[in-house]
Amino acid sequence: MHLAEMRSLPQALAMLFRVLQAQLSALWLCLAPFSCRLRGALLPGRSPPLLEEGAGAPDGAEVPTVPTSVNYHFTRQCNYRCGFCFHTAKTSFVVPLEEARRGLAMLKEAGMEKINFSGGEPFLQERGEFVGKLVQFCKQELKLQSVSIVSNGSMIRERWFKRYGEYLDILAVSCDSFDEEVNVLIGRGQGNKNHIENLQRLRKWCRDYAVAFKLNSVINRFNVDEDMNEQIEALNPIRWKVFQCLLIEGENTGEDALREAEKFMISDEDFERFLDRHREISCLVPESNQKMRDSYLILDEYMRFLNCRNGRKEPSKSILDVGVEHAIKFSGFDEKMFLNRGGKYVWSKADMKLEW
């Protein structure tokens, strides 16, 4: 081989490497919705192992947070006016459908197993078609273990279940009281619609279309003395999430807030009394203020993680702009608290032993 050829060989190899790298990068982006992390592929249906306390990554590298379960509040708009709401209609922005799909594929690539769509009211956007398309995408294309929605239920119609029910694992409906006057007082209502009657109808549709039914209740000054044992047993949800009313600066308290939730607040002792009254309900999952504040990965309408550790929602940059690994560093997520509150459970309806 001539000397000139030997000198040009490294340059040629470097150029070939750059070409191959560009082609592989393009291919990887195309395959992102269908790929999964190696740890998930090796252990299907199981979460990646947690590091022991004090353990670090090799060579002192930072261990990235895995977004196992994400709550995507893609809209802030709502048709109800719950007085304690801590995710209020401060914007009307909703990311375009294709951008939302791109962000969800990025989260799946980063290790997401469960997505929960929330708001605002998710069924306001395109009368449920927007969230329906996202649900179908996440289950059919991304093949997530669990896809769920939290809704007030007022805008859900049976035709939605017929079209999208097979792709939805869990529907969580918010109901704070089984006294309709209390629901109206709280702001959980619209016009002449009866929230409790609609709840019963949704429970039946979930059974008819094989969707696991979950119930969410915010315990506050107006319902803290209520006994809900009989109604909860009759509804028989897979989980009854019981939240202590929470203040978030800029959302439901403070000068720039759209709500004034101080009048709804209860003490820790009052919350414990409510829990004790319902201690025989096996599906009850209690969440105090501290558990709620740090143990959720919350993605807002711009696909930014929201850090609630300082009592207000401080956004990261959008995952669409900086990627998941960078944005999640600013989420304030407490993985230990997530596990301690029972955040990881049997969340795929395929694994639930339910009699539809």
C-alpha positions as semicolon CSV with decimal commas, in nm:
position;residue;x (nm);y (nm);z (nm)
1;M;0,000;0,000;0,000
2;H;0,133;0,343;-0,092
3;L;0,210;0,598;0,182
4;A;-0,056;0,842;0,057
5;E;-0,320;0,570;0,070
6;M;-0,219;0,481;0,426
7;R;-0,253;0,845;0,533
8;S;-0,602;0,880;0,378
9;L;-0,738;0,557;0,528
10;P;-0,824;0,705;0,873
11;Q;-1,004;0,994;0,704
12;A;-1,205;0,756;0,490
13;L;-1,296;0,543;0,789
14;A;-1,404;0,851;0,985
15;M;-1,624;0,966;0,699
16;L;-1,779;0,618;0,667
17;F;-1,848;0,612;1,042
18;R;-2,027;0,950;1,027
19;V;-2,245;0,831;0,737
20;L;-2,337;0,511;0,921
21;Q;-2,406;0,704;1,241
22;A;-2,645;0,941;1,062
23;Q;-2,829;0,650;0,897
24;L;-2,860;0,462;1,226
25;S;-2,988;0,774;1,404
26;A;-3,258;0,820;1,142
27;L;-3,356;0,454;1,167
28;W;-3,369;0,474;1,547
29;L;-3,612;0,768;1,535
30;C;-3,838;0,574;1,299
31;L;-3,839;0,270;1,525
32;A;-3,878;0,458;1,855
33;P;-4,251;0,385;1,895
34;F;-4,186;0,012;1,860
35;S;-3,869;-0,020;2,061
36;C;-3,827;-0,076;2,431
37;R;-3,544;-0,053;2,674
38;L;-3,318;-0,356;2,702
39;R;-3,406;-0,412;3,064
40;G;-3,775;-0,426;2,977
41;A;-3,709;-0,668;2,693
42;L;-3,511;-0,899;2,914
43;L;-3,774;-0,897;3,188
44;P;-4,117;-0,850;3,026
45;G;-4,380;-0,693;3,250
46;R;-4,130;-0,614;3,525
47;S;-3,989;-0,281;3,643
48;P;-3,614;-0,221;3,625
49;P;-3,442;-0,300;3,956
50;L;-3,396;-0,008;4,194
51;L;-3,049;0,079;4,317
52;E;-2,987;0,019;4,681
53;E;-2,964;0,331;4,892
54;G;-2,624;0,488;4,860
55;A;-2,534;0,292;4,549
56;G;-2,425;0,486;4,245
57;A;-2,379;0,425;3,878
58;P;-2,049;0,292;3,745
59;D;-1,767;0,547;3,738
60;G;-1,979;0,792;3,939
61;A;-2,220;0,860;3,651
62;E;-2,564;0,994;3,740
63;V;-2,843;0,735;3,724
64;P;-3,126;0,873;3,507
65;T;-3,478;0,862;3,647
66;V;-3,695;0,612;3,461
67;P;-4,045;0,751;3,385
68;T;-4,222;0,425;3,470
69;S;-4,561;0,590;3,526
70;V;-4,645;0,932;3,378
71;N;-4,948;1,157;3,426
72;Y;-5,000;1,365;3,112
73;H;-5,229;1,665;3,173
74;F;-5,262;1,755;2,806
75;T;-5,532;2,017;2,866
76;R;-5,616;2,259;3,146
77;Q;-5,967;2,333;3,021
78;C;-6,260;2,191;3,220
79;N;-6,639;2,215;3,225
80;Y;-6,651;2,183;3,606
81;R;-6,538;2,440;3,863
82;C;-6,419;2,237;4,160
83;G;-6,313;2,486;4,424
84;F;-6,001;2,296;4,528
85;C;-5,872;2,214;4,177
86;F;-5,492;2,224;4,164
87;H;-5,452;2,212;3,785
88;T;-5,659;2,507;3,665
89;A;-5,739;2,657;3,324
90;K;-5,446;2,900;3,309
91;T;-5,395;2,829;2,935
92;S;-5,603;2,681;2,654
93;F;-5,304;2,529;2,476
94;V;-5,309;2,167;2,359
95;V;-5,009;2,024;2,175
96;P;-5,094;1,898;1,823
97;L;-5,177;1,528;1,803
98;E;-4,865;1,425;1,610
99;E;-4,639;1,613;1,851
100;A;-4,813;1,445;2,145
101;R;-4,752;1,108;1,983
102;R;-4,386;1,196;1,931
103;G;-4,349;1,289;2,297
104;L;-4,522;0,972;2,411
105;A;-4,291;0,761;2,193
106;M;-3,993;0,937;2,355
107;L;-4,130;0,852;2,701
108;K;-4,177;0,488;2,601
109;E;-3,819;0,479;2,477
110;A;-3,708;0,617;2,816
111;G;-3,886;0,334;3,001
112;M;-4,250;0,438;3,045
113;E;-4,482;0,146;3,120
114;K;-4,799;0,332;3,218
115;I;-4,956;0,654;3,091
116;N;-5,245;0,833;3,259
117;F;-5,428;1,104;3,066
118;S;-5,578;1,381;3,274
119;G;-5,666;1,749;3,266
120;G;-5,859;1,966;3,303
121;E;-6,121;1,742;3,153
122;P;-5,969;1,510;2,887
123;F;-6,297;1,457;2,705
124;L;-6,343;1,827;2,624
125;Q;-6,087;1,819;2,342
126;E;-6,267;1,712;2,022
127;R;-6,541;1,554;2,237
128;G;-6,311;1,273;2,344
129;E;-6,164;1,195;2,002
130;F;-5,827;1,349;2,089
131;V;-5,775;1,141;2,402
132;G;-5,923;0,838;2,226
133;K;-5,663;0,857;1,952
134;L;-5,385;0,890;2,211
135;V;-5,520;0,593;2,406
136;Q;-5,527;0,381;2,089
137;F;-5,176;0,491;1,991
138;C;-5,031;0,410;2,333
139;K;-5,182;0,064;2,349
140;Q;-5,173;-0,038;1,983
141;E;-4,847;0,123;1,862
142;L;-4,640;0,176;2,177
143;K;-4,782;-0,138;2,341
144;L;-4,774;0,013;2,689
145;Q;-4,865;-0,214;2,979
146;S;-5,129;0,029;3,104
147;V;-5,327;0,319;2,960
148;S;-5,567;0,507;3,187
149;I;-5,777;0,823;3,201
150;V;-5,895;1,041;3,489
151;S;-6,220;1,221;3,407
152;N;-6,516;1,382;3,576
153;G;-6,720;1,159;3,345
154;S;-6,971;1,421;3,237
155;M;-6,882;1,413;2,866
156;I;-6,819;1,043;2,812
157;R;-7,067;0,869;2,583
158;E;-7,118;0,499;2,517
159;R;-7,002;0,537;2,156
160;W;-6,657;0,629;2,292
161;F;-6,637;0,294;2,471
162;K;-6,745;0,116;2,153
163;R;-6,463;0,277;1,956
164;Y;-6,179;0,302;2,209
165;G;-6,272;0,087;2,510
166;E;-6,058;-0,209;2,403
167;Y;-5,744;0,007;2,424
168;L;-5,817;0,152;2,770
169;D;-5,708;-0,038;3,081
170;I;-5,853;0,186;3,354
171;L;-6,106;0,468;3,370
172;A;-6,087;0,670;3,692
173;V;-6,389;0,885;3,762
174;S;-6,374;1,168;4,014
175;C;-6,653;1,175;4,273
176;D;-6,616;1,348;4,610
177;S;-6,959;1,284;4,759
178;F;-7,266;1,069;4,724
179;D;-7,479;1,365;4,825
180;E;-7,552;1,562;4,508
181;E;-7,591;1,886;4,704
182;V;-7,237;1,849;4,833
183;N;-7,106;1,789;4,481
184;V;-7,276;2,110;4,367
185;L;-7,133;2,297;4,665
186;I;-6,783;2,174;4,579
187;G;-6,827;2,273;4,214
188;R;-6,836;1,922;4,071
189;G;-7,133;1,969;3,844
190;Q;-7,267;2,144;3,536
191;G;-7,621;2,266;3,489
192;N;-7,885;2,003;3,560
193;K;-7,653;1,705;3,515
194;N;-7,660;1,465;3,809
195;H;-7,304;1,362;3,884
196;I;-7,396;1,051;4,085
197;E;-7,639;0,918;3,824
198;N;-7,373;0,964;3,558
199;L;-7,122;0,781;3,779
200;Q;-7,353;0,480;3,795
201;R;-7,392;0,483;3,417
202;L;-7,015;0,494;3,365
203;R;-6,968;0,205;3,606
204;K;-7,203;-0,006;3,393
205;W;-7,027;0,087;3,067
206;C;-6,689;-0,004;3,215
207;R;-6,828;-0,347;3,298
208;D;-6,994;-0,383;2,956
209;Y;-6,680;-0,289;2,762
210;A;-6,417;-0,456;2,986
211;V;-6,254;-0,141;3,125
212;A;-6,133;-0,149;3,485
213;F;-6,319;0,106;3,698
214;K;-6,143;0,328;3,949
215;L;-6,274;0,603;4,176
216;N;-6,097;0,922;4,291
217;S;-6,218;1,133;4,584
218;V;-6,073;1,454;4,729
219;I;-6,144;1,477;5,099
220;N;-6,218;1,830;5,207
221;R;-6,415;2,032;5,459
222;F;-6,751;1,956;5,294
223;N;-6,725;1,575;5,275
224;V;-6,484;1,482;5,555
225;D;-6,767;1,362;5,782
226;E;-6,944;1,155;5,515
227;D;-6,972;0,777;5,540
228;M;-6,922;0,632;5,191
229;N;-6,881;0,264;5,282
230;E;-7,208;0,140;5,134
231;Q;-7,171;0,326;4,803
232;I;-6,808;0,225;4,752
233;E;-6,886;-0,141;4,816
234;A;-7,172;-0,125;4,565
235;L;-6,953;0,036;4,295
236;N;-6,671;-0,212;4,365
237;P;-6,384;-0,019;4,200
238;I;-6,043;-0,181;4,154
239;R;-5,899;0,113;4,349
240;W;-6,045;0,399;4,548
241;K;-5,790;0,680;4,559
242;V;-5,859;0,907;4,856
243;F;-5,669;1,235;4,837
244;Q;-5,626;1,493;5,110
245;C;-5,716;1,839;4,976
246;L;-5,389;2,002;4,867
247;L;-5,281;2,366;4,823
248;I;-5,058;2,451;4,524
249;E;-4,929;2,808;4,493
250;G;-5,042;2,972;4,170
251;E;-5,318;2,716;4,111
252;N;-5,559;2,718;4,405
253;T;-5,388;2,959;4,645
254;G;-5,196;3,286;4,611
255;E;-5,237;3,609;4,416
256;D;-5,212;3,458;4,067
257;A;-5,434;3,155;4,141
258;L;-5,770;3,090;3,973
259;R;-5,909;2,914;4,283
260;E;-5,914;2,985;4,656
261;A;-5,898;2,643;4,817
262;E;-5,821;2,752;5,173
263;K;-6,184;2,706;5,277
264;F;-6,169;2,340;5,163
265;M;-5,864;2,245;5,367
266;I;-5,872;1,987;5,646
267;S;-5,619;1,887;5,908
268;D;-5,412;1,571;5,900
269;E;-5,618;1,448;6,195
270;D;-5,944;1,501;6,006
271;F;-5,804;1,310;5,710
272;E;-5,701;1,022;5,936
273;R;-6,052;1,012;6,087
274;F;-6,202;0,976;5,739
275;L;-5,960;0,695;5,657
276;D;-6,038;0,517;5,983
277;R;-6,411;0,534;5,909
278;H;-6,346;0,350;5,583
279;R;-6,074;0,113;5,701
280;E;-6,276;-0,195;5,596
281;I;-6,268;-0,092;5,229
282;S;-5,990;-0,310;5,089
283;C;-5,943;-0,109;4,767
284;L;-5,886;0,221;4,951
285;V;-5,554;0,388;4,865
286;P;-5,493;0,697;5,083
287;E;-5,275;0,987;4,971
288;S;-5,176;1,260;5,212
289;N;-5,043;1,598;5,101
290;Q;-4,681;1,484;5,125
291;K;-4,737;1,171;4,918
292;M;-4,918;1,366;4,647
293;R;-4,666;1,647;4,620
294;D;-4,353;1,446;4,540
295;S;-4,458;1,107;4,407
296;Y;-4,612;1,186;4,068
297;L;-4,441;1,245;3,736
298;I;-4,663;1,519;3,596
299;L;-4,637;1,633;3,235
300;D;-4,822;1,955;3,149
301;E;-4,987;2,071;2,828
302;Y;-4,648;2,171;2,681
303;M;-4,504;1,829;2,773
304;R;-4,295;1,979;3,054
305;F;-4,240;1,798;3,383
306;L;-4,384;1,987;3,681
307;N;-4,187;1,999;4,006
308;C;-4,425;2,044;4,302
309;R;-4,171;2,008;4,585
310;N;-4,174;2,378;4,675
311;G;-4,553;2,403;4,698
312;R;-4,599;2,533;4,345
313;K;-4,561;2,389;3,996
314;E;-4,219;2,470;3,852
315;P;-4,186;2,347;3,490
316;S;-3,889;2,189;3,322
317;K;-3,817;2,247;2,955
318;S;-4,036;2,045;2,719
319;I;-3,931;1,691;2,643
320;L;-4,003;1,779;2,279
321;D;-3,716;2,029;2,291
322;V;-3,456;1,876;2,525
323;G;-3,548;1,508;2,551
324;V;-3,679;1,304;2,842
325;E;-3,351;1,236;3,022
326;H;-3,267;1,606;3,056
327;A;-3,619;1,732;3,137
328;I;-3,689;1,467;3,401
329;K;-3,395;1,590;3,609
330;F;-3,612;1,891;3,702
331;S;-3,928;1,691;3,786
332;G;-3,870;1,668;4,164
333;F;-3,986;1,307;4,143
334;D;-3,944;1,095;4,457
335;E;-3,931;0,734;4,338
336;K;-3,928;0,591;4,691
337;M;-4,245;0,782;4,778
338;F;-4,400;0,664;4,450
339;L;-4,341;0,303;4,554
340;N;-4,442;0,362;4,917
341;R;-4,781;0,504;4,818
342;G;-4,852;0,198;4,602
343;G;-4,784;0,370;4,272
344;K;-4,677;0,039;4,118
345;Y;-4,961;-0,214;4,111
346;V;-5,136;-0,453;3,875
347;W;-5,233;-0,189;3,621
348;S;-5,293;-0,385;3,301
349;K;-5,647;-0,515;3,263
350;A;-5,504;-0,823;3,093
351;D;-5,351;-0,918;3,430
352;M;-5,658;-0,838;3,642
353;K;-5,887;-1,114;3,749
354;L;-6,212;-0,930;3,694
355;E;-6,558;-1,054;3,613
356;W;-6,676;-0,827;3,338
